[in-house]
Amino acid sequence: MFTGIVEEKGKLLNKHLQGSSSFVKIGASKVLEGTRIGDSIAVNGVCLTVTAMDDNSFIADVMPETLRRTNLGDLYSMAEVNLERAMAADGRFGGHIVSGHIDGTGTVVSLVHEGNAVVVTIEAKPEILDLIIEKGSICIDGISLTVVAVTKDSFSVSVIPHTGSETTLLDKKRGDKVNLENDVIAKYVQKLLGANKSTGITMDFLAEHGF
């Protein structure tokens, strides 16, 4: 589990994204501290398992499903990526609950300066937008952000200077793809509502499912 608080920006040193031997090699420093083989690191919000590492980098395998769902296959050599280690049991929740399981990608529509912030608007598919609410949480390329507006075909977030400097989001251009992960609570609520459409939600139903 992650929180969406990026610890550092790493660099894509190498990638092989074909067949059963697909992998990425990421240059990093901070996220390697205390990391062991088998640990999880989120790369642009994608939960990957460390399979090899040295003092300055780590390697992680990439499944075909991951390539279908994310922007990892589009990364160029030496591209910067957002990195976060899995949350420690005694860690602090600075963002929101992030699983590292990407729901799909969105496309950057615009970046507009507004005072000391930058409003980033992203176009997304209806199935992703259906689970986004104003003032709710969304994870973009591994960054926990608060939604400031939602329309029928896009949503917007406001990025403060600190987040802009510590992550890759403000380096994006119109047309770039970003990884999106919806709030996990919204996904479970949608699933429960869908499973009980015929009778409606009742207190007994919620209690039966742990609410």
TIRO-2110 file (N, C-alpha, C; in Angstrom, 1 decimal):
// TIRO-2110
0.8, -1.2, 0.0, N, 1, A
0.0, 0.0, 0.0, CA, 1, A
0.9, 1.2, 0.0, C, 1, A
0.4, 2.3, -0.7, N, 2, A
1.1, 3.5, -0.8, CA, 2, A
0.2, 4.7, -0.3, C, 2, A
0.8, 5.9, -0.3, N, 3, A
0.0, 7.1, 0.1, CA, 3, A
-0.1, 8.1, -1.0, C, 3, A
0.7, 8.0, -2.0, N, 4, A
0.7, 9.0, -3.1, CA, 4, A
1.5, 10.2, -2.8, C, 4, A
2.4, 10.1, -1.8, N, 5, A
3.4, 11.1, -1.5, CA, 5, A
4.7, 10.7, -2.1, C, 5, A
5.1, 11.3, -3.2, N, 6, A
6.3, 10.9, -3.9, CA, 6, A
7.5, 11.2, -3.1, C, 6, A
8.4, 10.3, -3.0, N, 7, A
9.6, 10.4, -2.2, CA, 7, A
10.8, 11.0, -3.0, C, 7, A
10.8, 10.7, -4.3, N, 8, A
11.9, 11.2, -5.2, CA, 8, A
11.5, 11.0, -6.6, C, 8, A
12.2, 11.7, -7.5, N, 9, A
12.2, 11.5, -8.9, CA, 9, A
13.3, 10.6, -9.3, C, 9, A
13.0, 9.5, -9.9, N, 10, A
14.1, 8.6, -10.5, CA, 10, A
14.2, 8.8, -12.0, C, 10, A
15.1, 8.0, -12.6, N, 11, A
15.2, 8.0, -14.0, CA, 11, A
15.2, 6.6, -14.6, C, 11, A
14.6, 6.5, -15.8, N, 12, A
14.5, 5.2, -16.5, CA, 12, A
15.9, 5.0, -17.2, C, 12, A
16.6, 4.1, -16.7, N, 13, A
18.0, 3.8, -17.2, CA, 13, A
17.9, 2.8, -18.3, C, 13, A
17.0, 1.9, -18.3, N, 14, A
16.9, 0.8, -19.3, CA, 14, A
15.5, 0.2, -19.2, C, 14, A
15.1, -0.3, -20.3, N, 15, A
13.8, -1.0, -20.4, CA, 15, A
13.8, -2.1, -21.5, C, 15, A
13.2, -3.2, -21.2, N, 16, A
12.9, -4.2, -22.2, CA, 16, A
11.5, -4.6, -22.0, C, 16, A
10.6, -4.2, -22.9, N, 17, A
9.2, -4.4, -22.7, CA, 17, A
8.6, -5.3, -23.8, C, 17, A
9.1, -6.5, -24.0, N, 18, A
8.6, -7.4, -24.9, CA, 18, A
8.7, -8.8, -24.4, C, 18, A
7.6, -9.5, -24.6, N, 19, A
7.5, -10.9, -24.2, CA, 19, A
7.6, -11.2, -22.7, C, 19, A
8.1, -12.3, -22.3, N, 20, A
8.0, -12.8, -20.9, CA, 20, A
9.2, -12.2, -20.1, C, 20, A
10.1, -11.5, -20.7, N, 21, A
11.3, -11.0, -20.0, CA, 21, A
11.2, -9.5, -19.8, C, 21, A
10.0, -8.9, -19.9, N, 22, A
9.9, -7.4, -19.8, CA, 22, A
10.3, -6.9, -18.4, C, 22, A
11.1, -5.8, -18.4, N, 23, A
11.6, -5.2, -17.1, CA, 23, A
11.9, -3.8, -17.4, C, 23, A
12.0, -3.0, -16.3, N, 24, A
12.5, -1.7, -16.3, CA, 24, A
13.7, -1.6, -15.3, C, 24, A
14.6, -0.7, -15.6, N, 25, A
15.7, -0.4, -14.6, CA, 25, A
15.6, 1.0, -14.3, C, 25, A
15.5, 1.3, -13.0, N, 26, A
15.3, 2.7, -12.6, CA, 26, A
16.4, 3.2, -11.7, C, 26, A
17.0, 4.4, -12.1, N, 27, A
18.0, 5.0, -11.2, CA, 27, A
17.3, 5.7, -10.1, C, 27, A
17.9, 5.5, -8.9, N, 28, A
17.2, 6.1, -7.7, CA, 28, A
18.3, 6.2, -6.6, C, 28, A
17.9, 6.8, -5.5, N, 29, A
18.7, 6.9, -4.3, CA, 29, A
17.9, 6.7, -3.0, C, 29, A
17.0, 7.6, -2.7, N, 30, A
16.3, 7.6, -1.5, CA, 30, A
15.4, 6.3, -1.3, C, 30, A
14.7, 5.9, -2.4, N, 31, A
13.8, 4.8, -2.2, CA, 31, A
14.6, 3.5, -2.1, C, 31, A
15.9, 3.5, -2.3, N, 32, A
16.7, 2.3, -2.1, CA, 32, A
17.1, 2.1, -0.7, C, 32, A
16.9, 3.1, 0.2, N, 33, A
17.3, 3.0, 1.6, CA, 33, A
16.4, 2.0, 2.3, C, 33, A
17.0, 0.9, 2.8, N, 34, A
16.2, -0.1, 3.5, CA, 34, A
15.5, -1.0, 2.6, C, 34, A
15.6, -0.9, 1.3, N, 35, A
14.8, -1.7, 0.4, CA, 35, A
15.6, -3.0, 0.2, C, 35, A
14.8, -4.1, 0.0, N, 36, A
15.4, -5.4, -0.2, CA, 36, A
14.7, -6.1, -1.4, C, 36, A
15.3, -7.1, -2.0, N, 37, A
14.7, -7.8, -3.1, CA, 37, A
13.3, -8.3, -2.6, C, 37, A
12.3, -8.1, -3.5, N, 38, A
11.0, -8.5, -3.1, CA, 38, A
10.1, -7.4, -2.6, C, 38, A
10.7, -6.3, -2.2, N, 39, A
9.9, -5.1, -1.8, CA, 39, A
9.2, -4.5, -2.9, C, 39, A
8.2, -3.7, -2.6, N, 40, A
7.4, -2.9, -3.6, CA, 40, A
7.8, -1.5, -3.7, C, 40, A
7.9, -1.0, -4.9, N, 41, A
8.2, 0.5, -5.1, CA, 41, A
7.2, 0.9, -6.2, C, 41, A
6.5, 2.0, -6.0, N, 42, A
5.6, 2.5, -7.0, CA, 42, A
6.4, 3.4, -8.0, C, 42, A
6.2, 3.1, -9.3, N, 43, A
6.9, 3.8, -10.3, CA, 43, A
5.8, 4.5, -11.2, C, 43, A
5.7, 5.8, -11.1, N, 44, A
4.6, 6.5, -11.7, CA, 44, A
3.3, 6.0, -11.3, C, 44, A
3.2, 5.6, -10.0, N, 45, A
2.0, 5.0, -9.4, CA, 45, A
1.8, 3.5, -9.6, C, 45, A
2.7, 2.9, -10.4, N, 46, A
2.5, 1.5, -10.7, CA, 46, A
3.3, 0.7, -9.6, C, 46, A
2.6, -0.2, -8.9, N, 47, A
3.3, -1.1, -7.9, CA, 47, A
4.1, -2.1, -8.6, C, 47, A
5.4, -2.0, -8.4, N, 48, A
6.4, -3.0, -9.0, CA, 48, A
7.2, -3.6, -7.9, C, 48, A
7.6, -4.9, -8.2, N, 49, A
8.4, -5.6, -7.2, CA, 49, A
9.9, -5.6, -7.6, C, 49, A
10.7, -5.2, -6.7, N, 50, A
12.2, -5.2, -6.9, CA, 50, A
12.7, -6.6, -7.1, C, 50, A
13.3, -6.8, -8.2, N, 51, A
13.9, -8.2, -8.5, CA, 51, A
15.4, -8.2, -8.4, C, 51, A
16.0, -7.0, -8.5, N, 52, A
17.5, -6.8, -8.5, CA, 52, A
17.8, -5.4, -8.1, C, 52, A
18.9, -5.1, -7.5, N, 53, A
19.3, -3.8, -7.1, CA, 53, A
20.7, -3.6, -6.9, C, 53, A
21.2, -2.4, -7.0, N, 54, A
22.6, -2.1, -6.6, CA, 54, A
22.5, -0.7, -5.8, C, 54, A
23.6, -0.1, -5.6, N, 55, A
23.6, 1.1, -4.8, CA, 55, A
22.9, 2.3, -5.5, C, 55, A
22.7, 2.3, -6.8, N, 56, A
22.1, 3.4, -7.5, CA, 56, A
20.9, 3.1, -8.3, C, 56, A
20.4, 1.9, -8.3, N, 57, A
19.3, 1.5, -9.2, CA, 57, A
18.6, 0.2, -8.7, C, 57, A
17.4, 0.0, -9.3, N, 58, A
16.7, -1.3, -9.1, CA, 58, A
16.1, -1.7, -10.4, C, 58, A
15.8, -3.0, -10.5, N, 59, A
15.2, -3.6, -11.6, CA, 59, A
13.9, -4.2, -11.2, C, 59, A
12.8, -4.1, -12.0, N, 60, A
11.5, -4.7, -11.7, CA, 60, A
10.9, -5.3, -12.9, C, 60, A
10.3, -6.4, -12.8, N, 61, A
9.6, -7.1, -13.9, CA, 61, A
8.3, -6.3, -14.2, C, 61, A
7.9, -6.3, -15.5, N, 62, A
6.7, -5.7, -15.9, CA, 62, A
5.8, -6.6, -16.6, C, 62, A
4.5, -6.8, -16.2, N, 63, A
3.6, -7.8, -16.8, CA, 63, A
2.9, -7.2, -18.0, C, 63, A
2.5, -8.0, -19.0, N, 64, A
1.7, -7.4, -20.1, CA, 64, A
0.5, -6.6, -19.7, C, 64, A
-0.2, -7.0, -18.6, N, 65, A
-1.4, -6.3, -18.1, CA, 65, A
-0.9, -4.9, -17.7, C, 65, A
0.2, -4.8, -17.1, N, 66, A
0.7, -3.5, -16.7, CA, 66, A
1.0, -2.6, -17.9, C, 66, A
1.6, -3.1, -18.9, N, 67, A
1.8, -2.3, -20.1, CA, 67, A
0.5, -1.9, -20.8, C, 67, A
-0.5, -2.7, -20.7, N, 68, A
-1.8, -2.3, -21.3, CA, 68, A
-2.5, -1.2, -20.5, C, 68, A
-2.3, -1.2, -19.2, N, 69, A
-3.0, -0.3, -18.4, CA, 69, A
-2.3, 1.1, -18.1, C, 69, A
-1.0, 1.1, -18.3, N, 70, A
-0.2, 2.2, -17.8, CA, 70, A
0.6, 2.9, -19.0, C, 70, A
1.3, 4.0, -18.5, N, 71, A
2.2, 4.7, -19.5, CA, 71, A
3.6, 4.2, -19.5, C, 71, A
3.9, 3.1, -18.8, N, 72, A
5.3, 2.7, -18.7, CA, 72, A
5.9, 2.4, -20.0, C, 72, A
5.1, 1.8, -20.9, N, 73, A
5.7, 1.5, -22.2, CA, 73, A
6.0, 2.7, -23.1, C, 73, A
5.5, 3.9, -22.7, N, 74, A
5.7, 5.1, -23.5, CA, 74, A
7.0, 5.8, -23.0, C, 74, A
7.5, 5.4, -21.9, N, 75, A
8.7, 6.2, -21.3, CA, 75, A
9.9, 6.1, -22.2, C, 75, A
10.6, 7.2, -22.4, N, 76, A
11.8, 7.2, -23.1, CA, 76, A
13.0, 7.1, -22.2, C, 76, A
14.2, 6.8, -22.8, N, 77, A
15.4, 6.6, -22.0, CA, 77, A
15.7, 7.9, -21.2, C, 77, A
16.0, 7.7, -19.9, N, 78, A
16.4, 8.8, -19.0, CA, 78, A
15.1, 9.7, -18.6, C, 78, A
13.9, 9.2, -18.9, N, 79, A
12.7, 9.9, -18.5, CA, 79, A
12.7, 9.9, -17.0, C, 79, A
12.2, 11.0, -16.4, N, 80, A
12.0, 11.0, -14.9, CA, 80, A
10.7, 10.3, -14.6, C, 80, A
10.7, 9.6, -13.4, N, 81, A
9.5, 8.9, -12.9, CA, 81, A
9.4, 9.2, -11.5, C, 81, A
8.1, 9.2, -11.0, N, 82, A
7.8, 9.4, -9.6, CA, 82, A
8.0, 8.1, -8.8, C, 82, A
8.7, 8.1, -7.7, N, 83, A
8.9, 6.9, -6.9, CA, 83, A
8.4, 7.1, -5.5, C, 83, A
7.9, 6.0, -5.0, N, 84, A
7.5, 5.9, -3.6, CA, 84, A
7.6, 4.4, -3.1, C, 84, A
8.2, 4.3, -1.9, N, 85, A
8.3, 2.9, -1.3, CA, 85, A
6.9, 2.6, -0.7, C, 85, A
6.6, 1.3, -0.5, N, 86, A
5.4, 0.9, 0.1, CA, 86, A
5.4, 1.5, 1.6, C, 86, A
4.3, 1.9, 2.0, N, 87, A
4.1, 2.5, 3.3, CA, 87, A
4.5, 1.6, 4.5, C, 87, A
5.4, 2.1, 5.4, N, 88, A
5.7, 1.3, 6.6, CA, 88, A
4.5, 1.2, 7.5, C, 88, A
4.5, 0.2, 8.3, N, 89, A
3.3, 0.0, 9.3, CA, 89, A
3.2, 1.2, 10.2, C, 89, A
4.3, 1.8, 10.6, N, 90, A
4.3, 2.9, 11.5, CA, 90, A
4.4, 4.3, 10.8, C, 90, A
4.1, 4.3, 9.4, N, 91, A
4.3, 5.5, 8.6, CA, 91, A
3.1, 6.4, 8.8, C, 91, A
3.2, 7.6, 8.3, N, 92, A
2.2, 8.6, 8.4, CA, 92, A
1.4, 8.8, 7.1, C, 92, A
0.1, 8.9, 7.1, N, 93, A
-0.7, 9.0, 5.9, CA, 93, A
-0.7, 10.5, 5.5, C, 93, A
0.1, 10.8, 4.5, N, 94, A
0.1, 12.2, 4.1, CA, 94, A
-0.8, 12.4, 2.9, C, 94, A
-1.1, 11.4, 2.2, N, 95, A
-2.0, 11.5, 1.0, CA, 95, A
-3.3, 10.8, 1.2, C, 95, A
-3.5, 9.7, 0.5, N, 96, A
-4.7, 8.8, 0.7, CA, 96, A
-4.3, 7.4, 0.4, C, 96, A
-5.3, 6.5, 0.6, N, 97, A
-5.0, 5.1, 0.3, CA, 97, A
-4.8, 4.8, -1.1, C, 97, A
-3.6, 4.4, -1.5, N, 98, A
-3.2, 4.1, -2.9, CA, 98, A
-2.7, 2.7, -3.0, C, 98, A
-3.3, 1.9, -3.9, N, 99, A
-2.9, 0.5, -4.0, CA, 99, A
-1.7, 0.3, -5.0, C, 99, A
-1.5, 1.2, -5.9, N, 100, A
-0.5, 1.0, -6.9, CA, 100, A
-1.0, 0.2, -8.1, C, 100, A
-2.4, 0.0, -8.1, N, 101, A
-3.0, -0.8, -9.2, CA, 101, A
-3.8, 0.2, -10.1, C, 101, A
-3.2, 0.5, -11.3, N, 102, A
-3.7, 1.6, -12.1, CA, 102, A
-5.0, 1.1, -12.8, C, 102, A
-5.9, 2.1, -12.8, N, 103, A
-7.2, 1.8, -13.5, CA, 103, A
-7.2, 2.1, -15.0, C, 103, A
-6.3, 3.0, -15.4, N, 104, A
-6.2, 3.3, -16.8, CA, 104, A
-5.4, 4.6, -16.9, C, 104, A
-5.3, 5.1, -18.1, N, 105, A
-4.5, 6.4, -18.4, CA, 105, A
-5.5, 7.5, -18.7, C, 105, A
-5.0, 8.7, -18.5, N, 106, A
-5.7, 9.9, -19.0, CA, 106, A
-4.8, 10.7, -19.8, C, 106, A
-5.3, 11.7, -20.5, N, 107, A
-4.5, 12.6, -21.4, CA, 107, A
-4.5, 14.0, -20.9, C, 107, A
-3.3, 14.6, -20.8, N, 108, A
-3.2, 16.0, -20.3, CA, 108, A
-3.8, 16.9, -21.4, C, 108, A
-4.8, 17.7, -20.9, N, 109, A
-5.5, 18.7, -21.8, CA, 109, A
-4.8, 20.1, -21.7, C, 109, A
-4.5, 20.5, -20.5, N, 110, A
-4.0, 21.8, -20.3, CA, 110, A
-3.3, 22.0, -18.9, C, 110, A
-2.4, 22.9, -18.9, N, 111, A
-1.8, 23.4, -17.6, CA, 111, A
-1.9, 24.9, -17.6, C, 111, A
-2.7, 25.4, -16.6, N, 112, A
-3.0, 26.8, -16.5, CA, 112, A
-2.5, 27.4, -15.2, C, 112, A
-1.7, 28.4, -15.2, N, 113, A
-1.2, 29.0, -13.9, CA, 113, A
-2.4, 29.8, -13.3, C, 113, A
-2.5, 29.6, -12.0, N, 114, A
-3.6, 30.3, -11.2, CA, 114, A
-3.0, 30.7, -9.9, C, 114, A
-2.5, 32.0, -9.8, N, 115, A
-1.8, 32.4, -8.6, CA, 115, A
-0.5, 31.6, -8.4, C, 115, A
-0.3, 31.0, -7.2, N, 116, A
0.9, 30.3, -7.0, CA, 116, A
0.8, 28.8, -7.4, C, 116, A
-0.3, 28.4, -8.0, N, 117, A
-0.6, 27.0, -8.3, CA, 117, A
-0.7, 26.9, -9.8, C, 117, A
-0.8, 25.6, -10.3, N, 118, A
-1.0, 25.3, -11.7, CA, 118, A
-2.2, 24.3, -11.7, C, 118, A
-3.2, 24.7, -12.5, N, 119, A
-4.4, 23.8, -12.6, CA, 119, A
-4.1, 22.9, -13.8, C, 119, A
-4.1, 21.6, -13.6, N, 120, A
-3.9, 20.6, -14.6, CA, 120, A
-5.2, 19.9, -14.9, C, 120, A
-5.6, 19.9, -16.2, N, 121, A
-6.8, 19.3, -16.6, CA, 121, A
-6.5, 18.0, -17.4, C, 121, A
-7.2, 17.0, -17.1, N, 122, A
-6.9, 15.7, -17.7, CA, 122, A
-8.2, 15.0, -18.2, C, 122, A
-8.1, 14.6, -19.5, N, 123, A
-9.2, 13.9, -20.1, CA, 123, A
-9.1, 12.4, -19.8, C, 123, A
-10.3, 11.8, -19.4, N, 124, A
-10.3, 10.4, -19.1, CA, 124, A
-11.5, 9.7, -19.6, C, 124, A
-11.5, 8.4, -19.5, N, 125, A
-12.7, 7.6, -20.0, CA, 125, A
-13.8, 7.7, -18.9, C, 125, A
-15.0, 7.5, -19.4, N, 126, A
-16.2, 7.6, -18.5, CA, 126, A
-16.1, 6.7, -17.3, C, 126, A
-15.6, 5.5, -17.4, N, 127, A
-15.5, 4.6, -16.3, CA, 127, A
-14.6, 5.1, -15.2, C, 127, A
-13.6, 5.9, -15.5, N, 128, A
-12.7, 6.5, -14.5, CA, 128, A
-13.4, 7.8, -14.0, C, 128, A
-14.0, 8.6, -14.8, N, 129, A
-14.6, 9.8, -14.4, CA, 129, A
-15.8, 9.6, -13.5, C, 129, A
-16.5, 8.4, -13.7, N, 130, A
-17.6, 8.1, -12.8, CA, 130, A
-17.3, 8.0, -11.4, C, 130, A
-16.0, 7.7, -11.1, N, 131, A
-15.6, 7.5, -9.7, CA, 131, A
-14.8, 8.7, -9.1, C, 131, A
-14.9, 9.8, -9.8, N, 132, A
-14.2, 11.0, -9.4, CA, 132, A
-15.2, 12.1, -9.0, C, 132, A
-15.0, 12.6, -7.8, N, 133, A
-15.9, 13.7, -7.3, CA, 133, A
-15.0, 14.9, -6.9, C, 133, A
-15.7, 16.1, -7.0, N, 134, A
-15.0, 17.3, -6.6, CA, 134, A
-14.6, 17.3, -5.2, C, 134, A
-13.4, 17.6, -4.9, N, 135, A
-12.8, 17.6, -3.5, CA, 135, A
-12.4, 16.2, -3.1, C, 135, A
-12.6, 15.2, -4.0, N, 136, A
-12.2, 13.9, -3.7, CA, 136, A
-10.7, 13.7, -4.0, C, 136, A
-10.2, 12.5, -3.8, N, 137, A
-8.8, 12.2, -4.1, CA, 137, A
-8.7, 11.4, -5.4, C, 137, A
-7.6, 11.7, -6.1, N, 138, A
-7.2, 10.9, -7.3, CA, 138, A
-5.7, 10.8, -7.3, C, 138, A
-5.2, 9.7, -7.8, N, 139, A
-3.8, 9.5, -7.9, CA, 139, A
-3.3, 9.6, -9.3, C, 139, A
-2.5, 10.5, -9.6, N, 140, A
-2.0, 10.8, -11.0, CA, 140, A
-0.5, 10.5, -11.1, C, 140, A
-0.1, 9.5, -11.8, N, 141, A
1.3, 9.1, -11.9, CA, 141, A
2.0, 9.0, -10.5, C, 141, A
1.2, 8.4, -9.6, N, 142, A
1.7, 8.1, -8.2, CA, 142, A
1.6, 9.3, -7.3, C, 142, A
0.9, 10.4, -7.7, N, 143, A
0.8, 11.6, -6.9, CA, 143, A
-0.6, 11.7, -6.3, C, 143, A
-0.8, 11.8, -5.0, N, 144, A
-2.1, 12.0, -4.4, CA, 144, A
-2.5, 13.4, -4.5, C, 144, A
-3.6, 13.7, -5.2, N, 145, A
-4.0, 15.1, -5.5, CA, 145, A
-5.5, 15.2, -5.2, C, 145, A
-6.0, 16.4, -4.9, N, 146, A
-7.4, 16.7, -4.7, CA, 146, A
-8.0, 17.3, -5.9, C, 146, A
-9.1, 16.7, -6.3, N, 147, A
-9.9, 17.1, -7.5, CA, 147, A
-10.6, 18.5, -7.2, C, 147, A
-10.4, 19.4, -8.1, N, 148, A
-11.0, 20.7, -8.0, CA, 148, A
-12.2, 20.9, -8.9, C, 148, A
-12.3, 20.1, -9.9, N, 149, A
-13.5, 20.2, -10.8, CA, 149, A
-13.6, 18.9, -11.7, C, 149, A
-14.8, 18.5, -12.0, N, 150, A
-15.1, 17.4, -12.8, CA, 150, A
-16.1, 17.7, -13.9, C, 150, A
-15.9, 17.3, -15.1, N, 151, A
-16.9, 17.5, -16.2, CA, 151, A
-17.2, 16.2, -16.8, C, 151, A
-18.0, 16.1, -17.8, N, 152, A
-18.4, 14.9, -18.4, CA, 152, A
-17.2, 14.2, -19.1, C, 152, A
-16.2, 14.9, -19.5, N, 153, A
-15.0, 14.2, -20.2, CA, 153, A
-13.7, 14.5, -19.6, C, 153, A
-13.6, 15.3, -18.5, N, 154, A
-12.3, 15.6, -17.9, CA, 154, A
-12.4, 15.9, -16.4, C, 154, A
-11.3, 16.1, -15.8, N, 155, A
-11.2, 16.5, -14.4, CA, 155, A
-10.0, 17.4, -14.2, C, 155, A
-10.0, 18.2, -13.2, N, 156, A
-8.8, 19.1, -12.9, CA, 156, A
-8.3, 19.0, -11.5, C, 156, A
-7.0, 19.2, -11.3, N, 157, A
-6.4, 19.3, -10.0, CA, 157, A
-5.6, 20.5, -10.0, C, 157, A
-5.3, 21.0, -8.8, N, 158, A
-4.5, 22.2, -8.6, CA, 158, A
-3.2, 21.8, -7.9, C, 158, A
-2.1, 22.1, -8.5, N, 159, A
-0.8, 21.7, -8.1, CA, 159, A
0.0, 22.8, -7.4, C, 159, A
0.4, 22.7, -6.2, N, 160, A
1.1, 23.7, -5.5, CA, 160, A
2.6, 23.6, -5.9, C, 160, A
3.4, 24.7, -5.6, N, 161, A
4.8, 24.7, -6.0, CA, 161, A
5.6, 23.5, -5.5, C, 161, A
5.4, 23.2, -4.2, N, 162, A
6.2, 22.0, -3.7, CA, 162, A
5.9, 20.8, -4.5, C, 162, A
4.7, 20.4, -4.7, N, 163, A
4.3, 19.2, -5.4, CA, 163, A
4.9, 19.3, -6.9, C, 163, A
4.8, 20.5, -7.5, N, 164, A
5.3, 20.7, -8.8, CA, 164, A
6.8, 20.4, -8.9, C, 164, A
7.6, 20.9, -7.9, N, 165, A
9.0, 20.7, -7.9, CA, 165, A
9.5, 19.3, -7.6, C, 165, A
8.7, 18.6, -6.7, N, 166, A
9.1, 17.3, -6.3, CA, 166, A
8.6, 16.1, -7.1, C, 166, A
7.7, 16.4, -8.1, N, 167, A
7.2, 15.4, -9.0, CA, 167, A
7.4, 15.8, -10.5, C, 167, A
6.9, 14.9, -11.4, N, 168, A
7.1, 15.1, -12.8, CA, 168, A
5.8, 15.8, -13.4, C, 168, A
4.8, 16.0, -12.7, N, 169, A
3.5, 16.4, -13.3, CA, 169, A
3.6, 17.6, -14.1, C, 169, A
4.2, 18.6, -13.6, N, 170, A
4.3, 19.9, -14.3, CA, 170, A
5.3, 19.9, -15.5, C, 170, A
6.0, 18.8, -15.7, N, 171, A
6.8, 18.6, -16.9, CA, 171, A
6.0, 18.1, -18.1, C, 171, A
4.8, 17.7, -17.8, N, 172, A
3.9, 17.1, -18.8, CA, 172, A
3.5, 18.2, -19.8, C, 172, A
3.2, 17.7, -21.0, N, 173, A
2.7, 18.6, -22.1, CA, 173, A
1.3, 18.1, -22.5, C, 173, A
0.6, 19.0, -23.2, N, 174, A
-0.7, 18.6, -23.8, CA, 174, A
-0.5, 17.3, -24.6, C, 174, A
-1.4, 16.4, -24.4, N, 175, A
-1.3, 15.1, -25.2, CA, 175, A
-0.6, 14.0, -24.5, C, 175, A
0.2, 14.3, -23.4, N, 176, A
0.9, 13.3, -22.7, CA, 176, A
-0.1, 12.4, -21.9, C, 176, A
0.3, 11.1, -21.8, N, 177, A
-0.5, 10.2, -21.0, CA, 177, A
0.0, 10.1, -19.5, C, 177, A
-1.0, 10.0, -18.6, N, 178, A
-0.6, 9.9, -17.2, CA, 178, A
-1.4, 8.7, -16.7, C, 178, A
-0.8, 8.0, -15.7, N, 179, A
-1.5, 6.9, -15.0, CA, 179, A
-2.5, 7.4, -14.0, C, 179, A
-3.7, 6.8, -13.9, N, 180, A
-4.7, 7.2, -13.0, CA, 180, A
-5.2, 6.0, -12.1, C, 180, A
-5.3, 6.3, -10.9, N, 181, A
-5.9, 5.3, -9.9, CA, 181, A
-7.0, 6.0, -9.1, C, 181, A
-8.2, 5.5, -9.3, N, 182, A
-9.3, 6.0, -8.5, CA, 182, A
-9.2, 5.7, -7.1, C, 182, A
-9.9, 6.5, -6.3, N, 183, A
-10.0, 6.2, -4.8, CA, 183, A
-10.6, 4.8, -4.6, C, 183, A
-9.9, 4.0, -3.9, N, 184, A
-10.3, 2.6, -3.7, CA, 184, A
-11.6, 2.5, -3.0, C, 184, A
-11.9, 3.4, -2.1, N, 185, A
-13.2, 3.4, -1.4, CA, 185, A
-14.3, 3.5, -2.4, C, 185, A
-14.2, 4.5, -3.4, N, 186, A
-15.2, 4.7, -4.4, CA, 186, A
-15.4, 3.4, -5.2, C, 186, A
-14.4, 2.7, -5.5, N, 187, A
-14.5, 1.4, -6.3, CA, 187, A
-15.3, 0.4, -5.5, C, 187, A
-15.0, 0.3, -4.3, N, 188, A
-15.8, -0.7, -3.5, CA, 188, A
-17.2, -0.4, -3.3, C, 188, A
-17.5, 0.9, -3.1, N, 189, A
-18.9, 1.4, -3.0, CA, 189, A
-19.6, 1.1, -4.4, C, 189, A
-19.0, 1.4, -5.5, N, 190, A
-19.6, 1.1, -6.8, CA, 190, A
-19.9, -0.4, -7.0, C, 190, A
-18.9, -1.2, -6.5, N, 191, A
-19.1, -2.7, -6.6, CA, 191, A
-20.3, -3.1, -5.8, C, 191, A
-20.4, -2.6, -4.6, N, 192, A
-21.5, -3.0, -3.7, CA, 192, A
-22.9, -2.5, -4.2, C, 192, A
-22.9, -1.3, -4.8, N, 193, A
-24.1, -0.8, -5.3, CA, 193, A
-24.6, -1.6, -6.5, C, 193, A
-23.6, -2.0, -7.4, N, 194, A
-23.9, -2.8, -8.5, CA, 194, A
-24.4, -4.2, -8.2, C, 194, A
-23.9, -4.7, -7.1, N, 195, A
-24.3, -6.0, -6.7, CA, 195, A
-25.6, -6.1, -6.0, C, 195, A
-26.2, -4.9, -5.7, N, 196, A
-27.4, -4.9, -5.0, CA, 196, A
-28.5, -3.9, -5.6, C, 196, A
-28.4, -3.8, -6.9, N, 197, A
-29.3, -2.9, -7.7, CA, 197, A
-30.7, -3.2, -7.5, C, 197, A
-31.1, -4.5, -7.4, N, 198, A
-32.5, -4.9, -7.4, CA, 198, A
-33.2, -4.6, -6.2, C, 198, A
-32.5, -4.6, -5.0, N, 199, A
-33.2, -4.3, -3.8, CA, 199, A
-32.8, -3.0, -3.1, C, 199, A
-31.7, -2.4, -3.5, N, 200, A
-31.3, -1.2, -2.9, CA, 200, A
-30.4, -1.5, -1.7, C, 200, A
-29.6, -0.4, -1.3, N, 201, A
-28.8, -0.6, -0.1, CA, 201, A
-29.6, -0.5, 1.2, C, 201, A
-29.4, -1.4, 2.1, N, 202, A
-30.0, -1.4, 3.4, CA, 202, A
-29.0, -1.4, 4.5, C, 202, A
-29.3, -1.1, 5.7, N, 203, A
-28.4, -1.2, 6.8, CA, 203, A
-27.9, -2.6, 7.0, C, 203, A
-28.8, -3.6, 6.8, N, 204, A
-28.4, -5.0, 7.0, CA, 204, A
-27.3, -5.3, 5.9, C, 204, A
-27.5, -4.8, 4.7, N, 205, A
-26.6, -5.1, 3.6, CA, 205, A
-25.2, -4.5, 3.9, C, 205, A
-25.2, -3.3, 4.4, N, 206, A
-23.9, -2.6, 4.7, CA, 206, A
-23.2, -3.3, 5.8, C, 206, A
-24.0, -3.7, 6.9, N, 207, A
-23.4, -4.4, 8.0, CA, 207, A
-22.8, -5.8, 7.6, C, 207, A
-23.5, -6.4, 6.7, N, 208, A
-23.0, -7.8, 6.2, CA, 208, A
-21.7, -7.6, 5.4, C, 208, A
-21.5, -6.5, 4.8, N, 209, A
-20.3, -6.3, 4.0, CA, 209, A
-19.2, -5.4, 4.7, C, 209, A
-19.4, -5.3, 6.1, N, 210, A
-18.3, -4.7, 6.9, CA, 210, A
-18.3, -3.2, 7.0, C, 210, A
-19.5, -2.6, 6.7, N, 211, A
-19.6, -1.1, 6.9, CA, 211, A
-20.4, -0.8, 8.1, C, 211, A
END
